[in-house]
Amino acid sequence: MKKLFYFIFLLSSFTATAQSKKECEDLLKADKQVAANIKMYKETWDKIFNQRDIDQVNDKNFATDVLLLNQKEKTRAQGIEGFKKAFNTYLIEFSDIKFTFIDVWGHGDKLVKHWNFQGKHNKTGNMMNLSGVTLVKMKDGKIIEEQDFDDNLWFNQQLGNYLVK
């Protein structure tokens, strides 16, 4: 009887160890994926804003049906061309752009980006200094959805009530 209990104990220990090892391997794999997503994400947005390369919005970095949501979770833009048009507005309307990542972190296929956008508004000559947060969803190493949160009142006040359309 003692041998049977000992055998069951060893078997359950082995099973728990194997399960723990698999969980550790899964966590390590997930951490690597998050790190790869963050690296790709930061490189892409650095090129879009700081290098003024809107063509980084492409099917290599973004899903073809990528969604851009506004703060009220309504679709602001859809698809690569819609996404490109929405962000090209900033490249057209602002000069001396400096886009900074304050922090980026994630879990699974979700990222959170804390950012700062600075630039000179070409029409008014006013300087913009705006910070915000973006919720990001990724799949297979591509951006599939973004939702920006920033202070629209502060944005408009800095531009002298000029609304970007």
NORNOR-V342813 format. One record per backbone hydrogen bond with DSSP energy under -0.5 kcal/mol. NH is the residue of the N-H (numbers start at 0). CO is the residue of the C=O. E is the energy in kcal/mol with one decimal. If there is no record, write none. Layout:
# NORNOR-V342813
NH|CO|E + NH|CO|E
This chain:
# NORNOR-V342813
4|0|-2.2 + 5|1|-2.6 + 6|2|-2.7 + 7|3|-2.6 + 8|4|-2.6 + 9|5|-2.6 + 10|6|-2.6 + 11|7|-2.7 + 12|8|-2.3 + 13|9|-2.6 + 14|10|-2.5 + 15|11|-2.5 + 16|12|-2.6 + 17|13|-2.7 + 18|14|-2.5 + 19|15|-2.7 + 20|16|-2.5 + 21|17|-2.2 + 22|18|-2.5 + 23|19|-2.5 + 24|20|-2.6 + 25|21|-2.6 + 26|22|-2.4 + 27|23|-2.5 + 28|24|-2.3 + 29|25|-2.5 + 30|26|-2.6 + 31|27|-2.2 + 32|28|-2.1 + 33|29|-2.6 + 34|30|-2.4 + 35|31|-2.4 + 36|32|-2.8 + 37|33|-2.8 + 38|34|-2.3 + 39|35|-2.5 + 40|36|-2.7 + 41|37|-2.8 + 42|38|-2.3 + 43|39|-2.5 + 44|40|-2.4 + 45|41|-2.2 + 46|42|-2.0 + 47|43|-2.2 + 48|44|-2.3 + 49|44|-0.5 + 49|45|-1.3 + 50|45|-1.2 + 52|46|-2.2 + 53|51|-0.8 + 55|52|-1.8 + 56|53|-2.0 + 57|55|-1.6 + 60|57|-0.6 + 61|57|-2.5 + 62|142|-2.8 + 65|62|-1.9 + 66|143|-1.8 + 67|76|-2.9 + 68|66|-0.5 + 68|145|-3.1 + 69|73|-2.7 + 72|69|-1.8 + 75|67|-3.7 + 76|67|-1.8 + 78|65|-2.8 + 79|63|-1.0 + 81|77|-0.7 + 82|78|-2.6 + 83|79|-2.9 + 84|80|-2.4 + 85|81|-2.2 + 86|82|-1.9 + 87|83|-2.3 + 88|84|-1.2 + 89|86|-0.7 + 90|86|-1.1 + 91|87|-2.3 + 92|88|-2.8 + 93|89|-1.5 + 94|119|-2.7 + 97|117|-2.7 + 99|97|-0.5 + 99|115|-2.8 + 101|99|-0.7 + 101|113|-2.6 + 102|113|-1.8 + 104|111|-1.9 + 106|109|-2.3 + 109|106|-2.0 + 110|135|-2.3 + 111|104|-2.9 + 112|133|-2.6 + 113|102|-3.1 + 113|111|-0.5 + 114|112|-0.6 + 114|131|-2.5 + 115|99|-2.1 + 116|129|-3.5 + 117|97|-1.8 + 118|127|-1.6 + 119|94|-3.1 + 120|118|-0.6 + 120|125|-3.3 + 121|92|-2.6 + 121|119|-0.5 + 124|120|-2.8 + 127|118|-3.5 + 129|116|-2.8 + 131|114|-1.9 + 132|148|-2.6 + 133|112|-2.6 + 134|146|-2.6 + 135|110|-2.8 + 136|144|-2.5 + 137|108|-2.9 + 138|141|-2.4 + 141|138|-1.6 + 142|60|-2.7 + 143|136|-2.9 + 144|136|-1.6 + 145|66|-2.1 + 146|134|-1.9 + 147|68|-1.0 + 148|132|-2.9 + 150|130|-0.6 + 151|149|-1.1 + 154|150|-2.4 + 155|151|-2.5 + 156|152|-2.6 + 157|153|-2.2 + 158|154|-1.0 + 159|156|-1.3 + 160|155|-3.3 + 161|155|-0.6
